[in-house]
Amino acid sequence: MVTFIISSLYIPTYCTFACFRYPCTSLRMWGDFILCAYGSGHIRVFGTQTWSLICEIAAHARWITAIDVALETGHLLSVSEDSFARVWQISREDGRVSLMYDMWK
C-alpha cells in the first residue's frame, strides 16, 4: 500500500506499507492510527508517527469487504465474505484491537 501527499502536479511517495501478499480492501484513519483491511481477512493497525505495524488480527475467514470506524468511540465495524459482521474496540492509547460483538447472517 502506498500513501501519497499531493502537491502541485508532482506526486511523491510519502510512505509505503507491506501488502502481505493480499490487497488492501478498505482503509480508514482514526486518531494516530491507519486501519487497513486485507483480502486475507486480517485487520492491521499502523501508527502515523512511526509508520510501523502496531497490531494485526485475524478478523475474518475470507475477504474483508469493508470497514468503518466511529470517530467518537473507536468502534470498528468489519464485514466480510464469510457472512460475519464484527464490531471491534480500538484502544486510543496503543492501537490494540479487541472483539466486542460478533454477528452471523
mmCIF file of the C-alpha atoms, coordinates in Angstrom:
data_MODEL
# 
_entry.id   MODEL 
# 
loop_
_atom_site.group_PDB 
_atom_site.id 
_atom_site.type_symbol 
_atom_site.label_atom_id 
_atom_site.label_alt_id 
_atom_site.label_comp_id 
_atom_site.label_asym_id 
_atom_site.label_entity_id 
_atom_site.label_seq_id 
_atom_site.pdbx_PDB_ins_code 
_atom_site.Cartn_x 
_atom_site.Cartn_y 
_atom_site.Cartn_z 
_atom_site.occupancy 
_atom_site.B_iso_or_equiv 
_atom_site.pdbx_formal_charge 
_atom_site.auth_seq_id 
_atom_site.auth_comp_id 
_atom_site.auth_asym_id 
_atom_site.auth_atom_id 
_atom_site.pdbx_PDB_model_num 
ATOM 1   C CA . MET A 1 1   ? 0.000   0.000   0.000   1.00 0.00 ? 1   MET A CA 1 
ATOM 2   C CA . VAL A 1 2   ? 1.314   3.460   -0.851  1.00 0.00 ? 2   VAL A CA 1 
ATOM 3   C CA . THR A 1 3   ? 0.225   6.728   0.741   1.00 0.00 ? 3   THR A CA 1 
ATOM 4   C CA . PHE A 1 4   ? 0.664   9.918   -1.273  1.00 0.00 ? 4   PHE A CA 1 
ATOM 5   C CA . ILE A 1 5   ? 0.889   13.582  -0.434  1.00 0.00 ? 5   ILE A CA 1 
ATOM 6   C CA . ILE A 1 6   ? -0.244  15.593  -3.420  1.00 0.00 ? 6   ILE A CA 1 
ATOM 7   C CA . SER A 1 7   ? 1.386   18.945  -4.131  1.00 0.00 ? 7   SER A CA 1 
ATOM 8   C CA . SER A 1 8   ? 1.047   20.654  -7.494  1.00 0.00 ? 8   SER A CA 1 
ATOM 9   C CA . LEU A 1 9   ? 1.406   18.141  -10.307 1.00 0.00 ? 9   LEU A CA 1 
ATOM 10  C CA . TYR A 1 10  ? 4.174   16.094  -8.712  1.00 0.00 ? 10  TYR A CA 1 
ATOM 11  C CA . ILE A 1 11  ? 3.048   13.132  -6.574  1.00 0.00 ? 11  ILE A CA 1 
ATOM 12  C CA . PRO A 1 12  ? 5.941   11.795  -4.487  1.00 0.00 ? 12  PRO A CA 1 
ATOM 13  C CA . THR A 1 13  ? 5.699   8.589   -2.485  1.00 0.00 ? 13  THR A CA 1 
ATOM 14  C CA . TYR A 1 14  ? 5.352   9.578   1.166   1.00 0.00 ? 14  TYR A CA 1 
ATOM 15  C CA . CYS A 1 15  ? 5.226   6.212   2.868   1.00 0.00 ? 15  CYS A CA 1 
ATOM 16  C CA . THR A 1 16  ? 4.798   2.578   1.908   1.00 0.00 ? 16  THR A CA 1 
ATOM 17  C CA . PHE A 1 17  ? 3.398   -0.398  3.811   1.00 0.00 ? 17  PHE A CA 1 
ATOM 18  C CA . ALA A 1 18  ? 3.900   -4.066  3.131   1.00 0.00 ? 18  ALA A CA 1 
ATOM 19  C CA . CYS A 1 19  ? 0.899   -5.662  1.408   1.00 0.00 ? 19  CYS A CA 1 
ATOM 20  C CA . PHE A 1 20  ? 1.440   -9.117  2.997   1.00 0.00 ? 20  PHE A CA 1 
ATOM 21  C CA . ARG A 1 21  ? 0.643   -10.794 -0.361  1.00 0.00 ? 21  ARG A CA 1 
ATOM 22  C CA . TYR A 1 22  ? -3.020  -9.709  -0.250  1.00 0.00 ? 22  TYR A CA 1 
ATOM 23  C CA . PRO A 1 23  ? -4.608  -6.465  -1.429  1.00 0.00 ? 23  PRO A CA 1 
ATOM 24  C CA . CYS A 1 24  ? -5.789  -3.828  0.991   1.00 0.00 ? 24  CYS A CA 1 
ATOM 25  C CA . THR A 1 25  ? -9.568  -3.824  0.526   1.00 0.00 ? 25  THR A CA 1 
ATOM 26  C CA . SER A 1 26  ? -10.511 -0.975  2.866   1.00 0.00 ? 26  SER A CA 1 
ATOM 27  C CA . LEU A 1 27  ? -8.697  1.808   4.686   1.00 0.00 ? 27  LEU A CA 1 
ATOM 28  C CA . ARG A 1 28  ? -9.674  4.219   7.474   1.00 0.00 ? 28  ARG A CA 1 
ATOM 29  C CA . MET A 1 29  ? -7.814  6.708   9.645   1.00 0.00 ? 29  MET A CA 1 
ATOM 30  C CA . TRP A 1 30  ? -8.621  7.184   13.319  1.00 0.00 ? 30  TRP A CA 1 
ATOM 31  C CA . GLY A 1 31  ? -6.546  9.483   15.506  1.00 0.00 ? 31  GLY A CA 1 
ATOM 32  C CA . ASP A 1 32  ? -2.904  8.466   15.173  1.00 0.00 ? 32  ASP A CA 1 
ATOM 33  C CA . PHE A 1 33  ? -3.752  5.154   13.521  1.00 0.00 ? 33  PHE A CA 1 
ATOM 34  C CA . ILE A 1 34  ? -4.299  3.851   9.998   1.00 0.00 ? 34  ILE A CA 1 
ATOM 35  C CA . LEU A 1 35  ? -6.697  0.888   9.953   1.00 0.00 ? 35  LEU A CA 1 
ATOM 36  C CA . CYS A 1 36  ? -6.302  -1.454  6.984   1.00 0.00 ? 36  CYS A CA 1 
ATOM 37  C CA . ALA A 1 37  ? -8.440  -4.440  5.983   1.00 0.00 ? 37  ALA A CA 1 
ATOM 38  C CA . TYR A 1 38  ? -6.998  -7.101  3.692   1.00 0.00 ? 38  TYR A CA 1 
ATOM 39  C CA . GLY A 1 39  ? -8.172  -9.819  1.353   1.00 0.00 ? 39  GLY A CA 1 
ATOM 40  C CA . SER A 1 40  ? -6.642  -12.373 3.717   1.00 0.00 ? 40  SER A CA 1 
ATOM 41  C CA . GLY A 1 41  ? -9.216  -11.494 6.405   1.00 0.00 ? 41  GLY A CA 1 
ATOM 42  C CA . HIS A 1 42  ? -6.700  -9.601  8.513   1.00 0.00 ? 42  HIS A CA 1 
ATOM 43  C CA . ILE A 1 43  ? -7.055  -6.145  10.005  1.00 0.00 ? 43  ILE A CA 1 
ATOM 44  C CA . ARG A 1 44  ? -3.780  -4.334  10.573  1.00 0.00 ? 44  ARG A CA 1 
ATOM 45  C CA . VAL A 1 45  ? -3.239  -1.140  12.529  1.00 0.00 ? 45  VAL A CA 1 
ATOM 46  C CA . PHE A 1 46  ? -0.326  1.123   11.601  1.00 0.00 ? 46  PHE A CA 1 
ATOM 47  C CA . GLY A 1 47  ? 0.891   4.154   13.531  1.00 0.00 ? 47  GLY A CA 1 
ATOM 48  C CA . THR A 1 48  ? 1.063   7.515   11.770  1.00 0.00 ? 48  THR A CA 1 
ATOM 49  C CA . GLN A 1 49  ? 4.108   8.600   13.792  1.00 0.00 ? 49  GLN A CA 1 
ATOM 50  C CA . THR A 1 50  ? 6.389   5.625   13.110  1.00 0.00 ? 50  THR A CA 1 
ATOM 51  C CA . TRP A 1 51  ? 4.600   4.172   10.033  1.00 0.00 ? 51  TRP A CA 1 
ATOM 52  C CA . SER A 1 52  ? 5.070   0.736   11.596  1.00 0.00 ? 52  SER A CA 1 
ATOM 53  C CA . LEU A 1 53  ? 2.701   -2.158  12.256  1.00 0.00 ? 53  LEU A CA 1 
ATOM 54  C CA . ILE A 1 54  ? 1.161   -1.830  15.730  1.00 0.00 ? 54  ILE A CA 1 
ATOM 55  C CA . CYS A 1 55  ? -1.447  -4.578  15.767  1.00 0.00 ? 55  CYS A CA 1 
ATOM 56  C CA . GLU A 1 56  ? -2.576  -7.413  13.497  1.00 0.00 ? 56  GLU A CA 1 
ATOM 57  C CA . ILE A 1 57  ? -5.685  -9.530  13.974  1.00 0.00 ? 57  ILE A CA 1 
ATOM 58  C CA . ALA A 1 58  ? -7.063  -12.480 12.021  1.00 0.00 ? 58  ALA A CA 1 
ATOM 59  C CA . ALA A 1 59  ? -10.509 -10.889 11.909  1.00 0.00 ? 59  ALA A CA 1 
ATOM 60  C CA . HIS A 1 60  ? -12.313 -12.981 9.302   1.00 0.00 ? 60  HIS A CA 1 
ATOM 61  C CA . ALA A 1 61  ? -12.013 -16.250 7.397   1.00 0.00 ? 61  ALA A CA 1 
ATOM 62  C CA . ARG A 1 62  ? -12.475 -14.612 3.984   1.00 0.00 ? 62  ARG A CA 1 
ATOM 63  C CA . TRP A 1 63  ? -12.001 -11.247 2.239   1.00 0.00 ? 63  TRP A CA 1 
ATOM 64  C CA . ILE A 1 64  ? -12.959 -8.226  4.299   1.00 0.00 ? 64  ILE A CA 1 
ATOM 65  C CA . THR A 1 65  ? -15.201 -6.189  2.025   1.00 0.00 ? 65  THR A CA 1 
ATOM 66  C CA . ALA A 1 66  ? -15.480 -3.029  4.146   1.00 0.00 ? 66  ALA A CA 1 
ATOM 67  C CA . ILE A 1 67  ? -14.520 -1.403  7.430   1.00 0.00 ? 67  ILE A CA 1 
ATOM 68  C CA . ASP A 1 68  ? -15.703 1.773   9.111   1.00 0.00 ? 68  ASP A CA 1 
ATOM 69  C CA . VAL A 1 69  ? -14.871 3.446   12.400  1.00 0.00 ? 69  VAL A CA 1 
ATOM 70  C CA . ALA A 1 70  ? -16.950 5.527   14.821  1.00 0.00 ? 70  ALA A CA 1 
ATOM 71  C CA . LEU A 1 71  ? -14.725 8.539   15.414  1.00 0.00 ? 71  LEU A CA 1 
ATOM 72  C CA . GLU A 1 72  ? -16.022 9.307   18.913  1.00 0.00 ? 72  GLU A CA 1 
ATOM 73  C CA . THR A 1 73  ? -15.857 5.801   20.404  1.00 0.00 ? 73  THR A CA 1 
ATOM 74  C CA . GLY A 1 74  ? -13.212 3.938   18.395  1.00 0.00 ? 74  GLY A CA 1 
ATOM 75  C CA . HIS A 1 75  ? -15.628 1.157   17.459  1.00 0.00 ? 75  HIS A CA 1 
ATOM 76  C CA . LEU A 1 76  ? -14.504 -0.509  14.242  1.00 0.00 ? 76  LEU A CA 1 
ATOM 77  C CA . LEU A 1 77  ? -17.044 -2.363  12.098  1.00 0.00 ? 77  LEU A CA 1 
ATOM 78  C CA . SER A 1 78  ? -15.791 -5.009  9.694   1.00 0.00 ? 78  SER A CA 1 
ATOM 79  C CA . VAL A 1 79  ? -17.829 -7.057  7.218   1.00 0.00 ? 79  VAL A CA 1 
ATOM 80  C CA . SER A 1 80  ? -16.576 -9.970  5.191   1.00 0.00 ? 80  SER A CA 1 
ATOM 81  C CA . GLU A 1 81  ? -17.398 -12.571 2.572   1.00 0.00 ? 81  GLU A CA 1 
ATOM 82  C CA . ASP A 1 82  ? -17.557 -15.108 5.441   1.00 0.00 ? 82  ASP A CA 1 
ATOM 83  C CA . SER A 1 83  ? -21.036 -13.687 6.300   1.00 0.00 ? 83  SER A CA 1 
ATOM 84  C CA . PHE A 1 84  ? -19.883 -12.158 9.592   1.00 0.00 ? 84  PHE A CA 1 
ATOM 85  C CA . ALA A 1 85  ? -20.166 -8.578  10.759  1.00 0.00 ? 85  ALA A CA 1 
ATOM 86  C CA . ARG A 1 86  ? -17.919 -7.799  13.710  1.00 0.00 ? 86  ARG A CA 1 
ATOM 87  C CA . VAL A 1 87  ? -17.505 -4.771  15.939  1.00 0.00 ? 87  VAL A CA 1 
ATOM 88  C CA . TRP A 1 88  ? -14.086 -4.172  17.452  1.00 0.00 ? 88  TRP A CA 1 
ATOM 89  C CA . GLN A 1 89  ? -12.844 -1.723  20.070  1.00 0.00 ? 89  GLN A CA 1 
ATOM 90  C CA . ILE A 1 90  ? -9.648  0.149   19.259  1.00 0.00 ? 90  ILE A CA 1 
ATOM 91  C CA . SER A 1 91  ? -7.561  1.362   22.183  1.00 0.00 ? 91  SER A CA 1 
ATOM 92  C CA . ARG A 1 92  ? -6.868  5.084   21.902  1.00 0.00 ? 92  ARG A CA 1 
ATOM 93  C CA . GLU A 1 93  ? -3.608  4.665   23.853  1.00 0.00 ? 93  GLU A CA 1 
ATOM 94  C CA . ASP A 1 94  ? -1.822  1.894   21.967  1.00 0.00 ? 94  ASP A CA 1 
ATOM 95  C CA . GLY A 1 95  ? -3.974  0.954   18.940  1.00 0.00 ? 95  GLY A CA 1 
ATOM 96  C CA . ARG A 1 96  ? -4.702  -2.572  20.157  1.00 0.00 ? 96  ARG A CA 1 
ATOM 97  C CA . VAL A 1 97  ? -7.936  -4.120  18.899  1.00 0.00 ? 97  VAL A CA 1 
ATOM 98  C CA . SER A 1 98  ? -10.355 -6.346  20.831  1.00 0.00 ? 98  SER A CA 1 
ATOM 99  C CA . LEU A 1 99  ? -13.596 -8.019  19.706  1.00 0.00 ? 99  LEU A CA 1 
ATOM 100 C CA . MET A 1 100 ? -16.827 -6.546  21.107  1.00 0.00 ? 100 MET A CA 1 
ATOM 101 C CA . TYR A 1 101 ? -19.659 -8.093  19.020  1.00 0.00 ? 101 TYR A CA 1 
ATOM 102 C CA . ASP A 1 102 ? -19.906 -10.906 16.522  1.00 0.00 ? 102 ASP A CA 1 
ATOM 103 C CA . MET A 1 103 ? -22.924 -11.401 14.237  1.00 0.00 ? 103 MET A CA 1 
ATOM 104 C CA . TRP A 1 104 ? -23.509 -14.092 11.622  1.00 0.00 ? 104 TRP A CA 1 
ATOM 105 C CA . LYS A 1 105 ? -26.198 -13.950 8.951   1.00 0.00 ? 105 LYS A CA 1 
# 
